[in-house]
Amino acid sequence: MLFARLLQAGIRQGHIAVIDHQGRRQDFGSGAPSVTLRLHDPALNWSLGLSPWLKVGEAYMDGRLTIEDGSLYDFIDIAMRNTEGLSSLQSQKVFKVINRCLRWWHQRNPVGAAQQHVAHHYDLSRKLFELFLDDSMQYSCAYFATPTLTLAEAQQAKMRHIASKLILQPGQKLLDIGCGWGGLGIYLAKTAGVHVTGVTLSKEQHEIACARVKAAGLEGQVDFKLQDYRLEPGRFDRIVSVGMFEHVGLKHFPEFFAKIEELLVPGGVALLHAIGRRDGPGHTNPWLRKYIFPGGYSPALSEVLPVVEETGLWVTDIEILRLHYAETLKHWRANFEQNRAAIQALYDERFCRMWEFYLVGSELSFRHDYNMVFQMQLSRGIAAVPITRDYMFDWERAEAARPKTKMIWSNGQAAE
């Protein structure tokens, strides 16, 4: 069978046993980790071999592929460790070329279509996100300054780390592009005394963010809008965007950075926090694109920097965060599993399997594959930021030593 040929050629680390619909068993590779798969549908013998990066996830979601020994984590761990070998067959090379050719279409996110893509994921039940995120509802890479931090502490550290690069002064106007549920904007307003405008395309996120502003007593200082960033008419001293750039799409990079330049006042500073790839230009995993993030793409820096160079913006700092997101996803996965029964009651078993596949696959892509996070500081002017990086560390350490700022999050309880 074609799936067997793929595994025979590709598995060099770890062991996979496959039991087909007739009970026949084949073994591939050796050593740990080890997993046993059972295929319940004869059609999987061909479909998994032709398009494994799409069909394996679909078969797991539908229950046509089950795991009898080992775990989903073990299975995807083996696949990630053997990505090069599993991509070596001619059929996989053909699919890779096809996906590369179609990526401009897959990443088409004009005004209107972008909101539909966002709604697919971010307009799911708020209860879902509350069940696996921390209380601040940060849905992006946390910052584990030490490995013993809790998820909430690491998300607080992430917001502090970002703030240190924005060089904030009381009274400045800040734009948060892709503001999520409002946690970062509220934090920056309370911590630095800035006036925050946030924009999101998610109706659910907008509703929650506005409620949090009211609960925090920040009306008049923080304003969240249901609006595409490209329609924003204002001018700002500072701009921040966290976890939104992955939804822009390659063909829209020029208008994104042109808009950043247009919105920043002379001497302004922006901070872009986004998932990237270390292995050069590529394409989005087809399963992830179809079921989790339609229109999404995590770019290589070689695809971002040439676009910035066409603007008048300075790239004044770039930091690469590697395993921080793997640890973040580990916490989210644990929370999801702990609350799985409640999530299944919200949706169904297939949904839970889909999100398990998403969370496990994403974590392991940051541990073994090409994913990383970059923070890119941009300025509109050569002297907009100090010429050494000491200011970042000095501010961050001083802020960490201060008494914690009380926040009112979505559950209506005060949190530090």
C-alpha positions, 0 to 999 in steps of 0.5 A: 500500500502507498502509506506503507511505502511512505513509512518504509522510506521515511521513518528513521527515528522512532517506530510506527506499527500500522494495523490495516482494516483487515487486521494485518500489521506492518512495522516501520522504524525502531526505537522510541517513541513507539506508536501503533495505528489502526486504520479502519477504512481501506481507502486510507491505504492510498489517501494517507500515502498521497497526501499525508499532511492533510489526510492524516489529520482528517482521518484522526478527526473522523475516527478512521485512524485511531491510536492503540499504543502510544499517544497522538503526541508520540505519533506526531513527534515521530512524524516531525522527527522524520519530516525530511524522509517522509517528504522524499517520495516523488508524490510528496515533492509534487504536492509540495510544488503544487502548494508553493504555486497556490500559496498566493491564492491560499493567502488572499486576504482582502478587506472582507475576506480577511474578516471571514477567515478570522471568524472561522477561528476567533469567533468560536465560543469564548468559553472554549478559549477561557477553558485553555488560555490563562485569565488574561486571554493571551492567545500568543507566545508567552515569554518563559524567562525562567522555565518554572513560570506559570502560564499566567506569569509567562504571559505577563512577562511577554506583555512586559517584554513587548512594552520594554521595546515600545519605549512608552511615555504617558499620554502617547497614542498607541494602536494595537493591530489585532488586539484580540480580547484586549489584554495587551492594550489594557496592560499597556494603558494601565502600566504606561498611561498611554491611550490605546486604540485597538482593532480586531476583525473578530466580533467575539473578541471585540465584545469581550475586549470592550467589556473588559475596558469597562470593568477596568475603568479605562473608558476614554483611555482605551477604545477597541474597534471592530475594524480592518486595520487598513481602514484606520485613519488616525496617527499614532506614536506607537503601534504594536501587533501581536499574533496578527501578521500570520493572517496578513498573507504574502501578497498583502505584506506591502500594504501592511508595512505601508500602512504602518509607515502611514500611521506612525508619526515621525519618530514613532516606534512599532513592534511586530510579534509574529510566528515565522519560519527558519527554513526559508519561504514555504507554504502553510500545512494544508490541514492547518490551512483548511481546518484551523487558520484559513488564509494564514501563513508564517513567513521567513524573515527573507520574505519580510525584510525586503518588503520593509526595505521598500518603505521608509521604516528602520528595522531597529531590533529583531529578536528570535524566540525559539522554544517559548511557543513550544512551552506555551502550547504545552500549557494550552494542551494540558489545560485543554485535556483537563477541560476536555469534557467541558469542551466536548459539551460545547462542540463534539468529539470530532471538534476535540480531536481536531483541536488536539491535533492542532495543539499537539502538532503546533507544539511539536513544530516549535520543538522539532521543525521550522517554527519560531517567533520573531519580534521586529522593532521598527521606527520612523526615524534613525534616532527614534530609539536609543542606540544601545539595547540597555533601555529594554533590559533596564525598563523590563527589570524595573517594571518586574520589580514594581508591585503588580498592576491589578487587572480585571479580566474576562472572568470579572475577577482581579488578577495580577 
